[in-house]
Amino acid sequence: MKKLFASTILAAGVVGFSGAFAGMASAAECGNVTISNMNWQSAEVLANLDKIILTEGYGCNAELVVGDTVPTITSMVEKGQPDIAPEGWVDLLPDVVNKGVQDGKLVSVSQALADGGEQGWWIPKYIADANPDIKTIPDALKHPELFPAPEDSSKGAVFNGPQGWGGTRVTTQFFKAYDAEKAGFTLVDTGSSAGLDGSVAKAYERKQGWMGYYWAPTALLGKYDMVKLGFDAPYDEAEWKRCNTIEDCPDPKPNEWPKDRVETLVTKEFADRAGPALDYLKARSWSNDTVNKLLAWMSDNQATGEDGAKYFLKNNEDVWTKWVSPEAAEKIKASVM
């Protein structure tokens, strides 16, 4: 009986040690992970969500690093860091992304936004309603008086995003392509995401004219009713790649802003060693409706990306548990409850 009991203890010890070793091996495979925390709300909450799930569910040592579309993806291709860009708007850097994939330095693992992203120039709905002739960018550029510049009301204004954003680069090129300066407009550098949001909020609350770059999904477009302007030219992919997305291209042509593929990108080195963590990233994709609701809650509660990620995990188990293994799901639930 003693021999049987001892054998049972030994067997249990071996099984327990094997399980612990397997968990250690999984963590070792994943290891240190750097995640680009880009400075807009949807990207920030997704980066924090990935950090929690990879750390708590898969034993990674995940760390957030500051990033933006252009410098992050360029660095991933040229330097192999950071490991993950959770919300990569890849159509803003098509040549860089395509070359990175072809050269075996980048891997696109999933569609971060299942519905794709929407970018362009927007105006308040009350301006559109009062001026039904304004349907496109060229239509709006006929009316600088409706969109007064903050420093010189004799000119119209097109509000741009912060430096480093791919959308800022395209807006700069569109400003040239559509001859906005000749039409009496100036391009306004809002300096930051907060500055861009503030310019919209200020105009909307005063019922003033506003025109500029923005994107969806966002909490702000859920709060303020805005209309996306159309274009007077069909989408030309060759022109988009040749000049609309190239900062120093001198002769951009009018074009349509295509619906964006918003992908999760990882470095090839990370993909090769990530193990089960990569399965999560391949499965992780959410709808614009899901994101809009989360971002609205974050804005209403002045929540950080980490707050938003924890709120999502607590209140949307039906969504995120489909992305992870049952074992990882239990660990993640325990960490946020």
Legacy VTK file of the C-alpha trace (Angstrom):
# vtk DataFile Version 3.0
C-alpha trace
ASCII
DATASET POLYDATA
POINTS 337 float
0.000 0.000 0.000
2.834 2.380 0.878
4.545 1.537 -2.406
1.310 2.215 -4.301
0.809 5.536 -2.466
4.395 6.553 -3.137
4.062 5.642 -6.795
0.872 7.698 -7.025
2.569 10.726 -5.453
5.526 10.337 -7.804
3.268 10.082 -10.841
1.281 13.114 -9.756
4.500 15.006 -9.242
5.722 14.114 -12.713
2.394 15.170 -14.269
2.369 18.413 -12.282
5.980 19.144 -13.189
5.262 18.349 -16.848
2.297 20.743 -16.866
4.333 23.474 -15.203
7.192 22.854 -17.630
4.789 23.100 -20.567
3.520 26.427 -19.241
7.095 27.647 -18.806
7.932 26.500 -22.333
4.937 28.360 -23.725
6.006 31.548 -21.941
9.577 31.038 -23.100
8.395 30.681 -26.688
6.477 33.943 -26.448
9.108 35.689 -24.302
9.442 39.466 -24.290
6.939 41.141 -26.601
6.791 44.788 -27.621
3.398 46.127 -28.731
2.995 49.442 -30.536
0.626 51.698 -28.598
-0.475 54.184 -31.256
-1.952 57.495 -30.201
-5.594 57.197 -31.200
-8.330 55.662 -29.120
-9.152 52.462 -30.998
-5.480 51.578 -31.440
-4.718 52.371 -27.799
-7.447 50.124 -26.414
-6.508 47.287 -28.781
-2.844 47.505 -27.763
-3.830 47.321 -24.094
-6.179 44.430 -24.823
-3.376 42.523 -26.513
-1.049 43.231 -23.603
-3.497 41.815 -21.043
-4.430 38.746 -23.090
-0.850 37.898 -24.090
0.429 38.405 -20.540
-2.344 36.774 -18.544
-3.526 34.186 -21.040
-0.294 33.150 -22.743
2.500 33.954 -20.297
4.194 36.558 -22.464
6.190 39.411 -20.980
4.321 42.073 -22.961
5.288 45.740 -22.975
3.657 48.726 -24.676
5.862 51.109 -26.644
4.859 54.481 -28.095
4.170 54.374 -31.823
2.475 55.882 -34.880
1.558 54.359 -38.236
4.496 55.475 -40.361
7.421 55.193 -37.902
6.137 51.954 -36.342
5.673 49.967 -39.547
8.885 51.351 -41.033
10.789 50.332 -37.894
9.276 46.842 -37.964
10.583 46.362 -41.497
13.995 47.971 -41.010
14.806 47.091 -37.377
12.499 44.198 -36.455
10.879 46.196 -33.641
8.289 46.482 -32.215
6.991 42.930 -32.436
3.322 43.796 -32.965
1.358 46.630 -34.582
-2.199 45.762 -33.437
-4.000 48.286 -35.655
-1.986 48.830 -38.818
-3.684 50.979 -41.452
-1.674 49.302 -44.164
-3.046 51.167 -47.187
-1.347 54.296 -45.911
2.051 52.644 -46.460
1.360 50.134 -49.237
4.886 49.927 -50.649
6.544 49.604 -47.244
4.101 46.919 -46.082
4.181 44.950 -49.334
7.975 44.993 -49.452
8.173 43.973 -45.797
5.916 40.988 -46.455
7.730 40.017 -49.666
11.135 40.262 -47.972
9.958 38.026 -45.121
10.184 40.719 -42.449
6.475 41.348 -41.841
3.505 39.021 -41.424
-0.126 40.136 -41.620
-1.953 37.849 -39.209
-5.530 39.196 -39.127
-7.988 41.923 -40.055
-7.986 44.025 -36.893
-11.168 45.796 -38.012
-13.377 43.241 -39.713
-15.347 45.996 -41.488
-12.281 47.929 -42.575
-11.444 51.519 -41.733
-12.908 54.689 -43.206
-10.826 57.810 -43.730
-11.385 61.054 -45.551
-12.507 64.654 -45.221
-15.644 65.335 -43.179
-17.977 68.265 -42.522
-20.694 68.717 -39.859
-24.116 67.436 -40.862
-25.684 70.820 -40.136
-23.426 72.346 -42.805
-24.309 69.572 -45.256
-28.034 69.977 -44.542
-27.902 73.741 -45.035
-25.868 73.387 -48.230
-27.221 70.398 -50.166
-25.000 71.244 -53.138
-21.932 70.226 -51.121
-21.395 66.520 -51.767
-17.694 66.255 -52.624
-14.349 67.802 -51.738
-14.403 70.020 -54.871
-17.925 71.187 -53.899
-16.734 72.195 -50.431
-13.659 73.972 -51.781
-15.986 76.370 -53.647
-17.059 77.768 -50.260
-14.113 78.928 -48.128
-16.517 81.270 -46.312
-18.309 78.265 -44.791
-15.136 76.863 -43.225
-13.260 79.869 -41.760
-9.636 79.427 -40.696
-9.034 80.059 -36.971
-6.225 82.564 -37.572
-7.637 84.283 -40.664
-11.379 84.119 -41.278
-10.904 85.491 -44.795
-9.572 82.062 -45.715
-11.067 78.628 -45.480
-9.431 75.898 -43.407
-8.764 72.208 -43.844
-7.840 70.694 -40.477
-5.170 68.015 -40.615
-4.043 65.333 -38.185
-0.756 65.130 -36.245
2.601 64.541 -37.902
3.442 60.842 -38.155
-0.054 59.743 -39.113
-0.500 58.234 -42.555
-3.815 60.073 -42.889
-2.018 63.372 -42.283
0.306 62.608 -45.167
-2.565 61.763 -47.541
-4.521 64.865 -46.495
-1.461 67.004 -47.257
-1.260 65.438 -50.714
-5.005 65.794 -51.305
-4.758 69.477 -50.313
-2.295 69.899 -53.199
-4.136 67.593 -55.599
-7.436 69.439 -55.230
-5.762 72.905 -55.478
-7.147 73.894 -52.091
-4.701 76.760 -51.649
-5.772 78.332 -54.939
-9.365 77.962 -53.759
-8.580 80.165 -50.764
-7.871 77.523 -48.116
-5.068 76.983 -45.636
-3.989 73.619 -44.172
-4.162 73.684 -40.370
-1.758 71.531 -38.320
-3.745 70.501 -35.234
-0.600 69.161 -33.546
-2.078 66.131 -31.806
-5.023 63.769 -31.702
-6.471 65.860 -28.876
-5.991 69.009 -30.940
-7.834 67.495 -33.889
-10.704 66.320 -31.678
-10.843 69.689 -29.962
-11.175 71.530 -33.260
-14.193 69.387 -34.195
-15.832 69.751 -30.771
-15.314 73.525 -30.675
-16.814 74.034 -34.128
-19.720 71.680 -33.526
-20.735 73.163 -30.190
-20.690 76.664 -31.731
-22.398 75.423 -34.911
-19.509 76.767 -36.988
-18.106 75.398 -40.199
-15.380 72.762 -40.057
-13.726 70.625 -42.724
-10.847 68.230 -42.287
-9.374 64.822 -41.877
-10.992 62.197 -39.675
-11.620 58.476 -39.622
-13.975 55.767 -38.384
-14.585 53.922 -36.154
-14.260 56.557 -33.439
-16.161 57.759 -30.405
-16.103 61.323 -31.712
-18.053 60.469 -34.857
-20.508 58.674 -32.625
-20.973 61.850 -30.579
-20.973 64.412 -33.405
-22.996 63.838 -36.549
-20.541 64.318 -39.417
-20.771 63.689 -43.157
-17.913 62.273 -45.200
-17.279 64.174 -48.423
-17.184 62.320 -51.712
-14.578 62.600 -54.455
-14.711 63.666 -58.078
-12.464 60.876 -59.293
-12.754 57.071 -59.122
-10.147 55.234 -57.102
-6.871 54.846 -58.980
-4.657 52.360 -57.135
-1.547 53.171 -59.181
-1.896 56.893 -58.469
-2.581 56.201 -54.792
0.694 54.311 -54.502
2.656 56.626 -56.785
1.890 59.927 -55.123
-1.132 60.209 -52.801
0.691 58.353 -50.034
4.207 59.698 -50.751
5.102 62.764 -48.697
7.544 64.414 -51.085
5.713 63.591 -54.333
5.292 66.979 -56.050
2.358 66.313 -58.380
-0.472 64.369 -56.689
-3.676 63.924 -58.658
-7.247 63.930 -57.304
-8.238 60.470 -56.186
-10.746 58.603 -54.053
-9.716 57.578 -50.555
-10.228 53.808 -50.519
-11.711 51.885 -47.650
-8.754 50.826 -45.572
-7.559 47.393 -44.721
-6.762 47.584 -41.025
-4.514 44.651 -40.185
-2.563 43.301 -37.275
1.074 43.118 -38.341
3.847 41.213 -36.595
7.513 40.789 -37.344
8.542 37.498 -38.900
10.875 36.840 -35.971
7.986 37.118 -33.516
5.684 35.015 -35.699
8.280 32.233 -35.717
8.582 32.089 -31.929
5.134 33.162 -30.696
3.597 29.689 -30.486
-0.031 29.681 -29.222
0.064 33.475 -28.794
0.029 33.791 -32.580
-3.182 31.749 -32.749
-4.853 34.408 -30.618
-3.665 37.240 -32.857
-4.864 35.362 -35.943
-8.345 34.971 -34.430
-8.641 38.460 -32.911
-10.849 40.706 -35.080
-13.736 42.962 -34.080
-16.479 44.918 -35.820
-16.730 48.698 -36.084
-19.985 48.556 -34.119
-18.241 46.777 -31.237
-15.409 49.290 -31.296
-17.711 52.321 -31.516
-19.655 51.216 -28.430
-16.448 50.626 -26.480
-14.951 53.961 -27.512
-18.160 55.782 -26.586
-17.990 54.249 -23.100
-14.339 55.247 -22.813
-15.061 58.839 -23.811
-18.038 59.139 -21.465
-15.964 57.817 -18.570
-12.649 59.485 -19.459
-11.180 55.995 -19.516
-7.642 55.082 -20.508
-6.782 52.353 -22.979
-6.157 49.987 -20.087
-9.511 50.882 -18.506
-11.253 50.272 -21.828
-9.533 46.915 -22.321
-10.560 45.706 -18.865
-14.126 46.939 -19.352
-14.315 45.085 -22.666
-13.002 41.859 -21.136
-15.529 42.042 -18.295
-18.527 42.869 -20.467
-17.919 41.129 -23.796
-16.987 37.543 -23.003
-19.139 36.364 -25.898
-16.772 38.184 -28.262
-13.253 37.696 -26.951
-13.510 34.142 -25.635
-13.817 33.033 -29.273
-10.311 34.394 -29.878
-8.498 32.410 -27.193
-8.140 28.854 -25.937
-10.407 27.745 -23.038
-7.367 27.564 -20.740
-6.295 31.095 -21.640
-9.863 32.353 -21.205
-10.009 31.157 -17.604
-6.698 32.828 -16.755
-7.789 36.092 -18.376
-11.144 36.087 -16.548
-9.404 35.531 -13.229
-7.019 38.426 -13.867
-9.708 41.056 -14.527
-12.460 40.040 -12.119
LINES 1 338
337 0 1 2 3 4 5 6 7 8 9 10 11 12 13 14 15 16 17 18 19 20 21 22 23 24 25 26 27 28 29 30 31 32 33 34 35 36 37 38 39 40 41 42 43 44 45 46 47 48 49 50 51 52 53 54 55 56 57 58 59 60 61 62 63 64 65 66 67 68 69 70 71 72 73 74 75 76 77 78 79 80 81 82 83 84 85 86 87 88 89 90 91 92 93 94 95 96 97 98 99 100 101 102 103 104 105 106 107 108 109 110 111 112 113 114 115 116 117 118 119 120 121 122 123 124 125 126 127 128 129 130 131 132 133 134 135 136 137 138 139 140 141 142 143 144 145 146 147 148 149 150 151 152 153 154 155 156 157 158 159 160 161 162 163 164 165 166 167 168 169 170 171 172 173 174 175 176 177 178 179 180 181 182 183 184 185 186 187 188 189 190 191 192 193 194 195 196 197 198 199 200 201 202 203 204 205 206 207 208 209 210 211 212 213 214 215 216 217 218 219 220 221 222 223 224 225 226 227 228 229 230 231 232 233 234 235 236 237 238 239 240 241 242 243 244 245 246 247 248 249 250 251 252 253 254 255 256 257 258 259 260 261 262 263 264 265 266 267 268 269 270 271 272 273 274 275 276 277 278 279 280 281 282 283 284 285 286 287 288 289 290 291 292 293 294 295 296 297 298 299 300 301 302 303 304 305 306 307 308 309 310 311 312 313 314 315 316 317 318 319 320 321 322 323 324 325 326 327 328 329 330 331 332 333 334 335 336
